[in-house]
Amino acid sequence: MTHVRSVFPALFLALVVVGCSTQPAPAPAPAEQPRPDLAFTAPENPRDLRTMVLVTRGEPNSIAARPLRTTGSTFGIATRLVNADLVLVDQSGVPHPYLAESIPQLNTDTWKVLPDGRMETTYKLRPNLTWHDGAPLSAKDFVFAWRVYTTQNLGIASLRPQSLMEEVAAPDDRTVVIRWREIYLEADSLVGGSSGYQPLPEHILGGALAQGDPDAFVAQPYWTTEYVGLGPYRLSRWEPGAFIETTAFPGHALGRPKIDRARVIFVGDPNAALANMLAGSANWAGDEALDFQRAVTLKQQWDASNGGSVLLSPNELRYVQVQFKTEYTNPAAILDSRVRKALAHALDKQGLIDGILNGDGTYADTMIPNTLDYYPTVNSAIAKYPYDPRMTQQLMGEAGFTKDGDGWFASPTGGRFNPEFRTQTGGQAEQEMAIVVDGWRRAGVDARSFVLPAAQDQDLQARATFPSFASANSQLAEQTLLDKLVGSRAARADNRWTGSNRGGYANSAYDRLVEGFSRQLDRGQRDQVMVQLMKLISDELPIFPLYYNARVVAFTGLSGPQGRSPGSTDYGNVYEWEFSTAAPPTPARP
């Protein structure tokens, strides 16, 4: 099988399993002790119900695979339960047919590169597929989805892959033909919400789209409490603010799931998520429900009793995004690259690693991970900003700032320089913010902290209109990282604040390079373009890379769960998970 998707080395993708140790671990610090009063109380024992209970950090706006409103928050498990893609990408980055019978192969009738630079890919659907409501899945549902995704006033028409699709056709009920305007490397594995292409049920949404009211279309209950998908589980109940319940779907393309029911509960407090896992009230926690510190605590508690497993998946870049939309930028001095470089020199990245990851991690000098084979070339080409308050002093002076009587940087025209650092609620995010802001303040920057209230965590406008700096994260897939700074992906009012470029950075040279990267089929040429891109970013500093983060997945009483690897389908094998035969863990005593 010819496959041109970029895949990270197996070493990087490997999951680090911690737990099930035979040696007792030291007791956790008092601050990390679970609070039993925070534990979720199920009406009945989930094991008696044969219900798998899953804990996530928050509640999604939608469980659609390609929602019309995105938040940047991670709700992989809830979305995965009810959705299926044309292709499933395993933990090693290898694509497998899912809704499709086979995967398009380059330079065959299923994947043609035309002389004028356009492309055509063909997918053949498996026979007898149905939606959760029993209606047959048709290739025409993919054509309808293309019409929806490219409707301008819905706000996502400029996003890939739909923006690169010239036409989607259905020669018959099982054949999907996609005609591309240009080369698109991911055309054989359209997976996931940000880069995927999923069908939509025309029999449910066709009438609403025909009415031409975008607000009414986005508000359709289909996107939330009446969702109908194709995944291993179908939605049976959504209790806002509490949980989502699903039941096994017998018509799933890869077979009926082994567990009858799955309930996703929303737990915003990582201490509460920890309490649920230790009490045996839940089988699985992920999607940011647990941070690194709670993972350590959970490992320590489970070590002595073989209570469960904790997986750490190194698949995320943590970084600081800068506000470039001038109508929101405050103070305006952050638009001066000398000021951004001064602030970069005041970031104690090793302090972040020590304080957040107990010293067991790697800080980032650039967007891409240091496990990629071409990283040494990137590393030698980019500008670096090691922790050095003296350079902060020098660069701020070059930008016209001196320290006032209280020791804070100020300018004659702009007054005291007091940027805001914003983050979402959560133990690790707030700890990260505290370390960054403390470093800036010790260097003479009167930085302020702001924690976005939990109620606004999914408010797209609030997430995109921060005044100065905000914490951010990205999966480590190359195209996903690059798209975070593409000008057309800026989150603005005219696109309903969608788009992953929340800071609104715009650089035509960068956009041209990204476009060239996306069109280049030759891996060596792509690597050279990436070197140019990372050099440009290091010179411009539209973001401050911080460190590579490990996402936490913990499970008990189950067999089959895996972590999340870059480029893979989120929890792709969930239909294979099953209750383990071992006795359920004894709840930990407070």
N, C-alpha and C positions, 0 to 999 in steps of 0.2 A: 504494500500500500504506500503510495506516494503521499507524503504529508509535509506541508511546509510550515505548519504552526510552530512558533518558537517554544521550545520546551526547556525548562531549567534542569540543570544536572540532577541526577538521582540523589546525590548526597544532600543537596539543598532541600529536596522535596521530602526526604525521609522524615517521618514523625518521631519525635523524641518521646518515648513512653516513660512516664514517671508514675510510680505507684506499685502496689503489690510487692513491695520490698520485704525481705525476711528480717531485716534489722529494724528495731524500733527507732523512731526519730525523736529528736528533742521536742518538747512541748512547744506549741506556738506562743507567740507573744500575746500578752493579755488583750491588746487592742484588736487582735484578729479572732478572738473567741466568738463562735457563732451565737446568735441570739435565738433561742428556741421560739420566742414569741413572734418571730418574723416568718416562721415556716408556713408554707402553704398547707392548708388543711383540706384534703380531698374528702368528698362526701363518703367515699368508700375506698377500700384498699385498691390502688390501681392495678396491682398484680392479680387480684381476684377478678377484676373487670377485664383483664388482659388489655389494659390501656397503658400505653407508653407515655409517660409524663415528661415533657421537654421544657426546659427553662430558657427564656431569652431575656435580654436586657429591656426591651421595650416592645411596644405594640406597633405593627406596621400600619401605614395608611391604606395599603392594598397588599394582597397576596398574589397579585398578577405577576407573571414572569417578566412582563415588559410594561410596568405601570405607567400611566400618563402623568403621575406626580411622584417624583423621587425625593428622597430625603438625605441620602448619603449614609444613613444608618444601615446596620447589617441585620437583616432578618432572613438569613439564608435557609434555616430549617423550615420555617412556616411556608415560605415560597416553594421550597423543594417538595414538600409533601404533596402539593396539589398540582404541580406542573411537570411537563415533560417537553424536552427539546427534540429537534431532529437528530441530534448527536449527543452522546454522553461522553465526557472526557474523564478518564480515571485518574487515580492519584499519581500515576507516573506520567501524566500528560498525554496519554494515548487515547485518541478518539475511537468511539464505538458507535455503531448504528443504534438508534433509539426508536423514534417514531419512523425513521427512514429504514428501508431494507438494507441499504448500503451507503457508503460515504463517497462523494464525488472524488474521482481520481484525476489528477492533473494530466493534461495532454491526452485525454480520452473524450468520448462523446459526452461524458458526464461533467467534464470541466474543460472548457475550451477557452484559450486565450486568443483573441482575434487580432488580426494585423494592425488594427487601428487603436489597440490598447484597451479595448473593452473585453468583457468576459461573459461567459454563460455557464451556469452550474445547474445541474438537474438532480433532483431528489425523487426517488420512488418510495411512496409511503408503504408501510406494512398493510396487509389487507385487514379489513373488518375492525378498524379502530373506531372507538366511539368516545364522545365527550362524557363527562360524568353524569349528565342527564339522560344518556342513552342515545342521543342524536348521533348519526354517523359523522366522523371526521372526514372532510373532503379537502382536496387540494384548493378548492375555491375559498376555504377559510384562510388559507395563506394569502391569497389574492386580496381578500377583504382586509386582512391585517395590514397589508402593505398600504392599502388606501387609508386606513386609520392612522398608521404611523407617519404617513407623509402629508396628512392634513395640516396645513400651515398654522391655523389658529389653535391647535392643540398643544403647540410649544415644543414638540420633540422632532419635528421634521428635519432639523439640521444635524441630528445625531446619527452616528454610524450604528448599524450598517444601512439603515433605510435611505439615508441621504445619498448613498452610492448606488442605489438600485434604480435602474432606468425603467424596469418593468418586471412584474411578477405575473406569470401566466399559468394556467391550469389546462393543459391539453386534454386531460381526462381527470377523473376523480382521485386518482392516486399519483399523479405526476405533477411536481412543482418545478417550474423553470424560472430561474432568476437571471435576469439580464443586467449586467453591471456596467456602469458608466466608465469604470476604470479598474485597474488591478486592485484586488482586495485579498490580502493574505489569509484572512480568517474565513474565506468563503466556503470552506469545507467543514467548518465546525462552528456553526452559529449558536453559541452557548451562552446562557446567562442573561441577566436583565440589561446590563450596560452594553453588551455587544451582541446579544442574541437576537433571534428573529423567530417569534413564536406565532402560531395561528391564533385567530380570535373567532368565536362562534357567531357567524353571520346570522344564524337563526335567532339569536338572542339580541345582538347589538345592531343589526342592520337597520331596523326602523329608527332607532335613536340617532344613528349617524346621518340618516337621510333628512332628519329634521333640521340639521345645520346649526344647532345651538351647542357650541363647544362647552359651555358651563354645565348645561344639562347632561351632556354626554359624559363628562368627567364625573358628574355626581350620580351616575347610574349605580344602583345597588349591586349590579354585577361585579364591580371592582372591589367590593368589600363583602358584605354579609350574604350576598347571593352569588358568590363566585362559582363558576363552572370551569373546570380545567380538564387536564388529561393525565395528571400525575398518579402516583401509586395510592394516594388517599384523596377522598372527596370531602369537601366541607359539609359538616352536619350542623354546626352551631358556632356562632361568633358572639361572645358576650363582651361588648366593648369595655375596655379597661381591666379585663380579667383573664380571659382565655379564648382560644380557638380549639374546637373539637373537630376531629376528622375520623372517617371510617375507611377501612380498606376498600379499594376499588377493584372488583374482579376483572374488569376489562383493561387493566393496565397493560401497556405494550410489552413489558418484560415480565409479566406474571403478577398474580395477586400477592400483596405484601404478606410476610409471615406473621406480623402482629396485627391484630384486628382493629385496634383503635389507637389514635395518637392525639394527645392533648398538649397544646402549647400554652404555657402560662407566662404572663408578663411580670417580671420581677426587676424593678429598676435599681434596687439596692443590692450591691454585690454581697453584702453580709447576709441578706435574706436568701439570695441564691445559694450561698454556702450552707446556710441552715437547712434549706430544703434537701440538699444532697446528703448532708450528714444525717438527717433525720430519716432518710429513706422515702421521703415524700415525692421525690422525682427520680427519674432514671438517667437523665441526660441534662447537661448544661453547656451552652455555647452561645455564639453570637453576642459576645461581649458581656454575658451575664456574670462571668467570673474574670477578674483581672489576675495578673501574675501573683500578687501577694496572696490572694485567696486560694490560688492554685497550690501554692506552697503549703498553706495551712491544710488544705484538703488532702494533699499527699501525706503530710505528717499524721493526720488522723487516720487515714486509710492504711498506712504502712503496717500497723500492728495487727490489723484484722483482715487484711486482703479485701477491704471494703469496696474497692473499685479501681478505676484507672483514670489517669490524667494525661492528656495528650497536648503537647506544645507544638504548634505548627508555625514555623518561621515564614510568614507569608505576607507581611505588612510593613510598609514604610510609614513611620510617623514623621510629620513635618509641620512647619509653621507656614501658613499661607498669608500673603500680604494683600491688603486691599488696594487695588489699582483703579477702581471705578471712582473717578474724581468727585462725583457728587456725594460720595460717602466717606472718602479718605479724610482722616483727621488723626494726627496732625499731617499736613501736606508734606512735611519734610521726609516722610517715609518713601516718597516717590523719588528721592535723591539716592542713587545707588551707593554713594559714599556713606550715607546714613545706614543703609541696609547692611553694608559691609562692616561698619562699626558695630552694629548690633550682633552680627554673626560672630565677630571676634569675642563677644561677651557671653556667648553660649558655652556653658560648661557641659559638653556632651558626655564626658566620662562621669560627671556627677549625676547625669540622668540615668546612665547605665547602673551606677552604684546604688542610686536611691530607689529606682523603680524595678530593676531586674536583678537586684542583689549582686551586681557586678558580672552577671552571666549574660552578656549580650554584646552587640557590636554597634558602635555609633556609625552614622552615615555622613559621608562627605559629598555624596551625589544621590541621584534618584534611584539608580539601578543597584541591585545587590552585588556584593563583592564575590559571589559564587559564579557569576557568568564568566565564560571563558575569555571574553574580550575585555573584562573589567580592568586588567593591568594597563591596557592601552588607554582606557578612559581615565584611569587614575593618574597617569603621567601627563594627561592633557589638561585637566581641569585646574581651576584655581581653588585653593583651600584656605580656610579661615580658622586656624587653631585658636584655642582659648588664649587670649592675650589682651587684657584690659589696656595695655599701653597703646596697642593699635586702635582700640576703640577711642581713646583720647585723641590720638593723632587724626583719625579720619573724621571724627566729629568736629575737630578744629578746622579741618579743610572744608567742611560743609558750613562753617560760619558759627559754630557753637562754642561757647565757653561755659565754665561752671560758675553758677551764681553763689551768693553768700552761704547758701545752704548745701552747696556741693552738688547741685543738679545742673545738667546741661540745659542751657537756654540760649536763645538768639535775640538780637536786638529787634527783629521784626516779628518773630513768632512767639516770643516769650518762652516759658519753660517747656521743654520737650517731654510730654507725658503721654506716650502711646498706651493703648489698652491691649491687653492680651485676653482673648476670649476662648473659653472651652465649654464643653458640655458637662453635665453632672456625671459623677462617677469617680471612684477612688483613684484609679490610675491617672485619668485625665486631669483631675484637680491636682494631684501630686506633681505631675509633669509641669503644669502651669506654674505651680509654686516654685519649682526649681529654676525654670526659665526666667520668671520675673525676678526672683532673688538675684540671679546672676546679673541681669540688666541693672538692677538697682544698686548693686555693689559697684558697678562700673560707672555710676553717676546718671543713669537714665531713670527718671521718675515714672517708671512703668506702673500701670494699674492692672489689677486682676478683675475679671468678670466671668461668672459662671452662668451660662445660659440656663434659665429655668427649665425643668424637665418638660413643662407644658409646651415650651417653644422648641424642643429638641428636633421636632419634625416639621417645624414651620420653615418652609423654603426661603421665604423673604428674610426672616430673622437670621438664618444661617448664611445668607449671602450679603448682608448689609452691615457686617461688623465694621467698625471704624478704622482699625489699624491692623491687628494681627489676630489669627485664630488657629487653634490646633486643627490638624487634619490627618487623615490617613488614606492609604491607597494599597490595594493589592499589588503584588509585585510583577504581574504580567506586563510586558514591555509596553504594549499599546495602551493599556489602561493607565499606566503612569504618564505617558506622553499626553494623553487626552486631558489630563488635569490642567494643562496650561494652553490648550488650543483656543484661539480667539473666538471661534464660532461656538464654543461650548461655554462661554461666559454666562453665568446665571443672571438674568435681567428680567424686568417686568414684562417685556414684550414676548418672552418665551415662558412665562409663568414661573420664573425663577428656577427652571430646570437647567441642567448642565452641570458637569463636574468641575468647571473652572469657576469656583465661587468667588475668587478674588478679582476676576475680570482682567487678568493679564492679557495683553495683546501685543504681539510682535510678529510682523509679517515674515521676517526671516525664519523665525521658529516654525511658524505654520507651514512654510514652504518645505522645510526640512522634514517635518512630520509627515506631510503629504508624500514626499519622496520615499520616506521610510516605509509607509504603508503600501506603496505600489511596487516596492522592490522585492522580487522573488529570490534573488541571489543572497544567500545568508552573509557572505563576506561583504558585499556592498552595503547591506543593511547595517552591519556592525560599524562600518566606516561612517555612515550617516549618524548613527547613535553617538559616536565619539564627538562629532561636530555639535550635536544637540546638547550633550552634557557639558561641553565646554562653554557654549553660549549661556546655558543656565547658570553655570558657576560664575560667569562674568556679570550677568544681569541680576542674579539673586531674586527672582520673583517668588521663590520659596526658600526656606531654611531647612534642609534635611536634618533630622535629629538622630534617629536610630531605627534599627530594624526590630520590629515587635513580633512577639509570638502570640498568636491567638490560642486561647485555652478552650479545650473541649474535655469534659469530664463525664464519665458514665458509670453506672452501677446496675447490676442485675441484667445487663444486656451483653450480647456479643455481636460484633460487626461494625460498630461505629469507628470512623476514622476522623482524622483532623481535616483541616482545609489546606489544600496545596495550591500554589499559584497556577491559574489556568485550568484547574479541574472544575468539574461540576460540583457545586456545593452539596456535600453529603449525598453524592450520587448513588451510593449503594443502599440508601435507607430502606428500600423495599426488601432487602435481604436481612435487615436487622432482626434479631429474635431475642426472646427472653432467655437468659442463661439458665442452665440447670442447677447452678449453685444456689444454696440457700440465700435469701435476701440478707443484706448486711444488717447488723445490729445497730440501731440508731445510736449515735454518739451522745453521751451525757454532757449537759452543759457544765 
